[in-house]
Amino acid sequence: MIETAVDIISGILVIAGSAFIVVGAIGLARMPDVFARMHAAGIIDSAGAGLLIAGMMIQAGLSLVTLKLIILLALFFFTSPAATHAVARAALDAGLEPLLHDATQDNDTGGKPKLKKPGAAGQGQS
């Protein structure tokens, strides 16, 4: 009875983590610039890996394996934001600018927002 509940709970967590990883991978392919792609990569790191490791911890029970998984989870949560910040800083230093949402919507776009670079704000319509 307990073993079945552990299997079900850990299975749900592993499937949910896998779903977050798939959604994050799709986001990596679809996002328009490096800064938005870093957000998708953050979802993969935090939600996807976190849920996968939580499922594995429940499946492992109270053992040395669980302790190792906790250490691995802490490593993910501390190094991922630092690495993302370093990549964002390097992209900014290389001259890349994030694409920002234009508050004005033209009729020629069918009501969809236009994306433009921040330096082009005062240069009229394109």
C-alpha positions as CSV (number, residue, x, y, z in Angstrom):
1,M,0.0,0.0,0.0
2,I,2.7,2.5,1.0
3,E,4.9,1.4,-1.8
4,T,2.2,2.0,-4.3
5,A,1.6,5.5,-3.0
6,V,5.3,6.3,-3.1
7,D,5.5,5.0,-6.7
8,I,2.5,7.1,-7.7
9,I,3.7,10.3,-6.0
10,S,7.2,10.0,-7.4
11,G,5.8,9.1,-10.8
12,I,3.7,12.3,-10.8
13,L,6.7,14.4,-9.8
14,V,8.9,12.9,-12.5
15,I,6.2,13.4,-15.2
16,A,5.6,17.0,-14.1
17,G,9.4,17.7,-14.1
18,S,9.7,16.1,-17.6
19,A,6.8,18.3,-18.8
20,F,8.6,21.5,-17.5
21,I,11.7,20.4,-19.3
22,V,9.9,19.9,-22.5
23,V,8.1,23.3,-22.2
24,G,11.4,24.9,-21.4
25,A,13.1,23.3,-24.4
26,I,10.3,24.5,-26.7
27,G,10.7,27.9,-25.2
28,L,14.5,27.8,-26.0
29,A,13.6,27.2,-29.6
30,R,10.8,29.8,-29.9
31,M,12.0,32.8,-27.9
32,P,13.3,35.7,-29.9
33,D,16.5,36.7,-28.2
34,V,19.1,35.5,-25.8
35,F,17.6,37.2,-22.8
36,A,14.2,35.5,-23.2
37,R,15.9,32.2,-23.9
38,M,17.7,32.5,-20.5
39,H,14.3,32.6,-18.9
40,A,13.3,29.3,-20.6
41,A,16.6,27.8,-19.5
42,G,15.8,28.9,-15.9
43,I,12.5,27.0,-16.0
44,I,14.3,23.9,-17.1
45,D,16.8,24.3,-14.2
46,S,14.5,25.2,-11.4
47,A,11.1,23.6,-12.0
48,G,12.1,20.7,-14.3
49,A,15.2,19.5,-12.5
50,G,13.7,20.3,-9.1
51,L,10.6,18.2,-9.7
52,L,12.7,15.4,-11.2
53,I,15.0,15.3,-8.2
54,A,12.1,15.5,-5.8
55,G,10.5,12.5,-7.5
56,M,13.8,10.6,-7.2
57,M,14.2,11.5,-3.5
58,I,10.7,10.1,-2.7
59,Q,11.5,7.0,-4.6
60,A,14.9,6.6,-2.9
61,G,13.4,6.9,0.6
62,L,15.6,8.0,3.6
63,S,19.1,6.9,2.5
64,L,22.5,8.2,1.4
65,V,21.1,8.6,-2.1
66,T,18.5,11.1,-0.8
67,L,21.3,13.2,0.8
68,K,23.2,13.2,-2.5
69,L,20.1,14.3,-4.4
70,I,19.5,17.1,-1.9
71,I,23.1,18.3,-2.4
72,L,22.6,18.1,-6.2
73,L,19.4,20.2,-5.9
74,A,21.1,22.8,-3.8
75,L,23.9,23.0,-6.4
76,F,21.3,23.6,-9.1
77,F,19.6,26.3,-7.2
78,F,22.7,28.2,-6.3
79,T,24.7,27.9,-9.5
80,S,21.9,28.4,-12.0
81,P,21.1,32.0,-11.2
82,A,24.8,32.9,-11.0
83,A,25.4,31.3,-14.4
84,T,22.3,33.1,-15.9
85,H,23.5,36.4,-14.6
86,A,27.0,35.9,-16.0
87,V,25.6,35.0,-19.5
88,A,23.2,38.0,-19.4
89,R,26.1,40.3,-18.4
90,A,28.3,38.9,-21.1
91,A,25.5,39.4,-23.7
92,L,25.1,43.0,-22.6
93,D,28.8,43.6,-22.7
94,A,28.9,42.2,-26.2
95,G,26.4,44.8,-27.3
96,L,23.2,42.7,-27.5
97,E,20.1,44.5,-26.4
98,P,16.9,42.8,-25.3
99,L,13.8,43.1,-27.5
100,L,11.2,45.1,-25.7
101,H,7.4,45.2,-26.2
102,D,6.2,48.3,-28.0
103,A,3.2,49.8,-26.2
104,T,1.6,51.0,-29.4
105,Q,-0.2,48.5,-31.6
106,D,-0.7,49.3,-35.3
107,N,-3.6,48.0,-37.3
108,D,-1.2,46.4,-39.9
109,T,-0.1,43.8,-37.3
110,G,-3.7,42.5,-36.7
111,G,-3.7,43.7,-33.1
112,K,-0.5,41.8,-32.2
113,P,2.2,43.8,-30.4
114,K,5.3,44.8,-32.3
115,L,8.7,44.0,-30.9
116,K,11.5,46.6,-31.3
117,K,14.8,47.4,-29.8
118,P,14.9,50.1,-27.1
119,G,17.2,52.4,-29.0
120,A,14.5,52.8,-31.8
121,A,11.9,54.4,-29.5
122,G,12.1,57.9,-30.7
123,Q,12.8,57.3,-34.4
124,G,9.2,57.2,-35.7
125,Q,7.3,54.3,-37.0
126,S,8.9,51.5,-39.0
